[in-house]
Amino acid sequence: MTARFHNPVDTRYGYGSLKELVSLTEGQNVALVIFPEARGLGLVDRIQGLLGDRLVYIIEDVQPNPDVAQLRSTYERFWRDAADCETVIAVGGGSAIDTAKALIVGTETGTFDELLALLATGKAFEPARSKALIAAPTTAGTGSEVTPWATIWDSGSQKKYSLHLDCTWPKVAIIDPELMLTVPAGVTVSTGLDALSHALESIWNINANPVSDNFAISAIRDILECLPQLYRDLSNKELRSRMALAALKAGMAFSNTKTALAHSISYEMTLRYGLPHGIACSFTLPLVLGLAWGQDEARDRTLQQVFGCDLITAQSQLRAFLHALQVKTEFTDYGVSAKEAEEIIAFAMQGARGKNFIGSQAA
């Protein structure tokens, strides 16, 4: 069988690579989407200094897990006041990049509700207009800079929307580890575990292929070794670089496979229990590893390249890794009863991401 791997994102990696913005946006009007703390860190002024007059619009009130309640007014202001911007630059974690992906998809009327109605169909659509996206992550974990997906939340209705169009692939990804030096311990862990989940989820996945496996295996090995060290030494430039590259590799892996069961479970844990995404999609990894093991010989061989040949030892290794990062690994640790956990897992198996899991057919 022929394996196919495709990723159209022009990727720039290395310390100081944020300066690439100058050549990438030459002659363009640019909008910036950035997280609220960025101005206090001097990052807004730094980007303004790089871009000068071409930076004509700034959105800096991005919230975690972008919700329709806030996105609606931001979206409609953007299309009213910044319609002449050719490019949107997203600088931040997954929430900033997801927000930017929602903004660049223009509707006929310029209203956000029209976009929601299109998303609610669950089908691909051709946007009335769109803008180019440059993504520069400030955390090592999201992978959003090399994938087309964005998650939009509706906490009021306990729903989520998944945005995925040709235009939501970033045109360019800039992975500059210098942007990650000030990330606090909790966010470093949460986003790093998101990257670990991306890599593992791309392996126990019906869409896995040898190319995505290579990215995933390398990412997992790096994260298992590097993240605990970085947790204890947050200002270490070499460790920040290694985690940035590991997260990029994990993003490349799942850019072709999508995620699977752990992420499907995470959506319920975030909506119902308010768990941050990186923790919500990683605390079940030892459990999901056990559900995946034995489902497919080829997938087992890939997992065993990382964990060895004994499942119990593999699960123990993964739990010990998570516990060392102060992450609890049982549903009961998060106030979820055994019965509720069974219901969440069963429901997650039926979700779009759950159906990517190699064990979903046997469930």
C-alpha positions as CSV (number, residue, x, y, z in Angstrom):
1,M,0.0,0.0,0.0
2,T,1.3,3.5,-0.9
3,A,1.7,5.9,2.1
4,R,0.9,9.5,1.4
5,F,2.2,12.4,3.5
6,H,1.3,16.0,2.7
7,N,2.0,19.2,4.6
8,P,1.9,22.5,2.7
9,V,3.2,24.8,5.5
10,D,6.4,26.7,4.8
11,T,8.2,26.1,8.2
12,R,11.0,28.3,9.6
13,Y,12.7,27.1,12.8
14,G,15.4,28.5,15.1
15,Y,16.3,31.2,17.5
16,G,15.6,34.6,16.1
17,S,13.4,33.3,13.3
18,L,10.6,35.8,14.3
19,K,12.6,38.3,12.2
20,E,11.5,36.4,9.1
21,L,8.2,38.4,9.5
22,V,9.9,41.3,7.8
23,S,10.5,39.6,4.5
24,L,7.4,37.5,4.6
25,T,5.1,40.6,4.9
26,E,6.8,43.0,2.6
27,G,4.4,45.3,0.8
28,Q,1.3,44.1,2.8
29,N,-1.1,45.4,5.3
30,V,-1.0,43.1,8.4
31,A,-3.2,42.3,11.3
32,L,-1.8,40.8,14.5
33,V,-3.6,38.3,16.8
34,I,-1.8,37.9,20.1
35,F,-2.3,37.0,23.8
36,P,-3.1,39.6,26.4
37,E,0.2,39.3,28.4
38,A,2.3,39.9,25.3
39,R,2.3,43.7,25.6
40,G,3.7,43.5,29.1
41,L,6.4,41.2,27.9
42,G,7.4,43.7,25.2
43,L,6.4,41.4,22.4
44,V,3.8,43.7,20.8
45,D,6.4,46.5,20.6
46,R,9.0,44.1,19.2
47,I,6.6,43.0,16.4
48,Q,5.6,46.6,15.8
49,G,9.3,47.4,15.5
50,L,9.8,44.7,12.9
51,L,6.7,45.5,10.8
52,G,6.4,49.3,11.2
53,D,3.5,50.9,9.3
54,R,2.4,47.7,7.7
55,L,1.0,46.5,11.0
56,V,-2.4,48.2,10.9
57,Y,-4.6,46.2,13.3
58,I,-4.0,44.4,16.6
59,I,-6.2,42.0,18.5
60,E,-4.8,41.3,21.9
61,D,-7.7,40.1,24.0
62,V,-7.5,36.4,23.0
63,Q,-9.0,34.1,25.6
64,P,-8.2,30.4,26.3
65,N,-10.4,28.0,24.4
66,P,-11.9,30.6,22.1
67,D,-15.6,30.8,22.7
68,V,-18.4,32.0,20.4
69,A,-19.5,34.5,23.1
70,Q,-16.3,36.4,22.6
71,L,-15.4,35.6,19.1
72,R,-18.6,37.0,17.6
73,S,-17.8,40.6,18.2
74,T,-14.0,40.2,17.6
75,Y,-14.8,38.6,14.2
76,E,-17.3,41.2,13.1
77,R,-15.0,44.1,14.1
78,F,-12.1,42.5,12.3
79,W,-14.0,42.2,9.0
80,R,-15.4,45.7,9.3
81,D,-12.2,47.5,10.3
82,A,-9.4,45.3,8.9
83,A,-10.9,44.1,5.6
84,D,-7.9,45.5,3.7
85,C,-5.3,43.3,5.6
86,E,-3.9,40.7,3.3
87,T,-2.2,38.7,6.1
88,V,-3.0,37.8,9.7
89,I,-0.1,37.0,12.0
90,A,-1.0,34.8,15.0
91,V,1.5,34.9,17.9
92,G,0.7,32.8,20.9
93,G,-0.5,29.4,22.0
94,G,-3.2,27.3,20.4
95,S,-5.9,29.7,21.4
96,A,-4.3,32.7,19.6
97,I,-3.7,30.6,16.4
98,D,-7.2,29.0,16.6
99,T,-8.7,32.5,17.0
100,A,-6.8,33.7,13.9
101,K,-7.9,30.7,11.9
102,A,-11.5,31.6,12.7
103,L,-10.9,35.2,11.7
104,I,-9.4,34.6,8.3
105,V,-12.4,32.7,7.1
106,G,-14.7,35.4,5.7
107,T,-18.4,35.1,5.2
108,E,-20.6,36.8,2.6
109,T,-22.3,39.0,5.2
110,G,-19.3,39.5,7.4
111,T,-21.3,38.0,10.3
112,F,-20.0,35.4,12.7
113,D,-23.3,33.6,12.9
114,E,-23.1,32.8,9.2
115,L,-19.7,31.1,9.8
116,L,-21.2,29.2,12.7
117,A,-24.1,28.0,10.5
118,L,-21.6,26.7,7.9
119,L,-19.6,24.9,10.6
120,A,-22.8,23.4,12.1
121,T,-23.3,21.4,8.9
122,G,-20.1,19.5,9.6
123,K,-19.3,19.7,5.9
124,A,-16.5,21.4,4.0
125,F,-17.4,24.7,2.4
126,E,-15.7,27.3,0.2
127,P,-15.4,30.6,2.1
128,A,-16.6,33.8,0.5
129,R,-13.2,35.3,1.1
130,S,-10.1,34.5,3.2
131,K,-6.7,35.9,4.3
132,A,-3.3,34.4,4.5
133,L,-2.1,33.2,8.0
134,I,1.4,33.2,9.5
135,A,1.6,31.4,12.8
136,A,4.3,31.9,15.4
137,P,3.7,29.7,18.5
138,T,4.9,30.9,21.9
139,T,4.4,27.5,23.4
140,A,5.8,24.0,22.5
141,G,2.7,21.9,22.1
142,T,-0.2,23.1,20.1
143,G,0.9,21.9,16.6
144,S,-1.7,24.4,15.2
145,E,1.0,26.2,13.3
146,V,1.4,23.2,10.9
147,T,-2.2,21.9,10.9
148,P,-5.4,23.3,9.4
149,W,-7.6,22.6,12.4
150,A,-9.1,25.0,14.9
151,T,-11.5,24.3,17.7
152,I,-14.2,26.8,18.5
153,W,-16.1,26.3,21.8
154,D,-19.7,27.2,22.7
155,S,-19.6,26.7,26.5
156,G,-23.2,28.1,26.8
157,S,-24.6,25.3,24.6
158,Q,-21.9,22.7,25.7
159,K,-20.8,22.3,22.1
160,K,-17.7,22.6,20.0
161,Y,-17.1,23.3,16.4
162,S,-14.2,22.1,14.3
163,L,-12.9,24.4,11.6
164,H,-10.8,22.8,8.8
165,L,-10.5,24.3,5.3
166,D,-7.8,24.6,2.8
167,C,-7.3,28.2,3.7
168,T,-6.8,27.4,7.4
169,W,-3.5,25.8,6.8
170,P,-1.0,28.5,7.8
171,K,1.0,29.8,4.9
172,V,4.1,30.0,7.1
173,A,5.0,28.7,10.5
174,I,7.7,30.4,12.5
175,I,9.0,28.3,15.4
176,D,11.3,30.6,17.4
177,P,12.3,29.0,20.8
178,E,13.2,32.5,22.0
179,L,9.5,33.2,22.3
180,M,9.1,30.3,24.7
181,L,11.7,31.3,27.3
182,T,9.2,33.1,29.6
183,V,6.5,30.4,29.5
184,P,5.7,29.4,33.1
185,A,6.0,25.9,34.5
186,G,2.3,25.0,34.3
187,V,1.8,26.1,30.7
188,T,5.1,24.4,29.7
189,V,3.9,21.1,31.1
190,S,0.3,21.4,29.8
191,T,1.4,22.3,26.2
192,G,4.2,19.8,26.3
193,L,1.8,17.0,27.2
194,D,-0.5,18.2,24.4
195,A,2.4,17.6,22.0
196,L,3.0,14.1,23.5
197,S,-0.7,13.3,23.0
198,H,-0.5,14.5,19.4
199,A,2.4,12.1,18.7
200,L,0.8,9.1,20.5
201,E,-2.6,9.7,19.0
202,S,-1.0,9.7,15.5
203,I,0.3,6.2,16.2
204,W,-2.8,4.5,17.5
205,N,-4.7,5.9,14.6
206,I,-6.3,4.3,11.5
207,N,-4.7,7.0,9.4
208,A,-1.2,6.3,10.5
209,N,1.6,5.8,7.9
210,P,5.4,5.3,8.0
211,V,6.1,8.9,7.5
212,S,3.9,10.2,10.3
213,D,5.2,7.3,12.5
214,N,8.8,8.6,12.1
215,F,7.8,12.1,13.2
216,A,5.8,10.7,16.1
217,I,8.4,8.3,17.5
218,S,11.1,11.0,17.4
219,A,8.8,13.5,19.1
220,I,7.7,11.0,21.9
221,R,11.3,10.1,22.7
222,D,12.3,13.7,22.9
223,I,9.4,14.7,25.1
224,L,9.7,11.8,27.5
225,E,13.4,12.8,28.0
226,C,13.2,16.5,27.8
227,L,10.0,17.8,29.4
228,P,10.9,16.7,33.0
229,Q,14.2,18.4,32.7
230,L,12.7,21.6,31.3
231,Y,10.1,21.5,34.1
232,R,13.1,21.9,36.5
233,D,15.1,24.3,34.4
234,L,12.6,26.6,32.6
235,S,15.2,29.1,31.3
236,N,17.4,26.5,29.6
237,K,17.7,27.5,26.0
238,E,18.8,24.1,24.7
239,L,15.8,22.3,26.4
240,R,13.4,25.0,25.0
241,S,14.8,24.4,21.5
242,R,14.4,20.6,21.9
243,M,10.8,20.9,23.1
244,A,10.0,23.3,20.3
245,L,11.3,20.9,17.7
246,A,9.6,17.9,19.4
247,A,6.3,19.8,19.4
248,L,6.8,20.6,15.7
249,K,7.5,17.0,14.9
250,A,4.3,15.9,16.8
251,G,2.4,18.5,14.8
252,M,3.7,17.2,11.6
253,A,2.7,13.7,12.6
254,F,-0.9,14.4,13.4
255,S,-1.3,17.0,10.6
256,N,-1.8,13.9,8.4
257,T,-3.6,11.5,10.8
258,K,-5.7,13.8,13.0
259,T,-6.1,13.0,16.7
260,A,-7.9,10.0,18.2
261,L,-9.5,8.8,21.4
262,A,-7.6,10.8,24.0
263,H,-8.6,14.0,22.3
264,S,-12.2,12.9,21.9
265,I,-12.3,12.3,25.6
266,S,-10.7,15.6,26.3
267,Y,-13.5,17.6,24.7
268,E,-16.0,16.3,27.3
269,M,-13.5,16.9,30.1
270,T,-13.0,20.5,29.0
271,L,-16.6,21.3,28.4
272,R,-18.0,19.5,31.5
273,Y,-15.2,19.8,34.0
274,G,-13.2,22.8,32.8
275,L,-10.0,20.9,32.5
276,P,-7.2,22.7,30.5
277,H,-6.8,21.1,27.1
278,G,-3.2,19.9,27.6
279,I,-4.1,18.0,30.8
280,A,-7.5,16.9,29.4
281,C,-6.0,15.1,26.4
282,S,-3.0,13.6,28.3
283,F,-4.2,12.3,31.6
284,T,-5.8,9.3,29.9
285,L,-2.8,8.4,27.8
286,P,-1.8,5.3,29.9
287,L,-5.4,4.1,29.8
288,V,-5.7,4.6,26.0
289,L,-2.3,3.0,25.5
290,G,-3.8,-0.1,27.1
291,L,-6.9,0.0,24.9
292,A,-4.7,0.4,21.8
293,W,-2.2,-2.4,22.6
294,G,-3.0,-5.6,20.8
295,Q,-5.5,-4.1,18.3
296,D,-3.0,-4.0,15.4
297,E,0.4,-5.7,15.0
298,A,1.9,-2.9,13.0
299,R,0.8,-0.3,15.6
300,D,2.1,-2.5,18.4
301,R,5.5,-2.6,16.8
302,T,5.6,1.2,16.4
303,L,4.6,1.7,20.1
304,Q,7.1,-0.9,21.2
305,Q,9.9,1.1,19.6
306,V,9.3,3.7,22.3
307,F,8.0,1.6,25.3
308,G,9.4,-1.9,24.8
309,C,7.4,-5.1,24.6
310,D,5.5,-5.3,27.9
311,L,2.3,-3.3,28.2
312,I,2.2,-3.2,32.0
313,T,5.7,-1.7,32.1
314,A,4.8,0.7,29.3
315,Q,1.7,2.0,31.1
316,S,3.7,2.3,34.4
317,Q,6.4,4.3,32.6
318,L,3.8,6.7,31.1
319,R,2.0,7.1,34.5
320,A,5.3,7.7,36.3
321,F,6.3,10.3,33.7
322,L,2.9,12.1,34.1
323,H,3.1,11.9,38.0
324,A,6.6,13.4,37.9
325,L,5.1,16.4,36.2
326,Q,2.3,16.6,38.9
327,V,-0.4,15.4,36.5
328,K,-2.9,12.9,38.0
329,T,-3.9,10.0,35.7
330,E,-7.3,8.7,37.0
331,F,-10.8,10.0,36.2
332,T,-11.6,10.0,39.9
333,D,-8.8,12.5,40.4
334,Y,-10.9,15.0,38.5
335,G,-14.2,14.3,40.2
336,V,-15.5,11.8,37.6
337,S,-17.1,8.7,38.9
338,A,-16.3,5.3,37.4
339,K,-19.8,5.1,35.8
340,E,-19.4,8.6,34.3
341,A,-15.9,7.7,33.0
342,E,-17.4,4.7,31.2
343,E,-20.0,6.9,29.6
344,I,-17.5,9.5,28.6
345,I,-15.2,6.9,27.0
346,A,-18.2,5.3,25.2
347,F,-19.4,8.6,23.9
348,A,-15.8,9.6,22.8
349,M,-15.5,6.4,20.8
350,Q,-18.4,7.6,18.7
351,G,-17.0,11.0,18.0
352,A,-15.2,11.9,14.8
353,R,-11.8,11.8,16.6
354,G,-12.8,8.6,18.5
355,K,-13.5,6.8,15.3
356,N,-9.8,7.4,14.2
357,F,-8.7,5.2,17.1
358,I,-7.6,1.7,16.1
359,G,-9.7,0.2,18.9
360,S,-13.0,2.0,18.1
361,Q,-14.3,-0.8,15.9
362,A,-13.8,-3.4,18.6
363,A,-15.5,-1.2,21.3
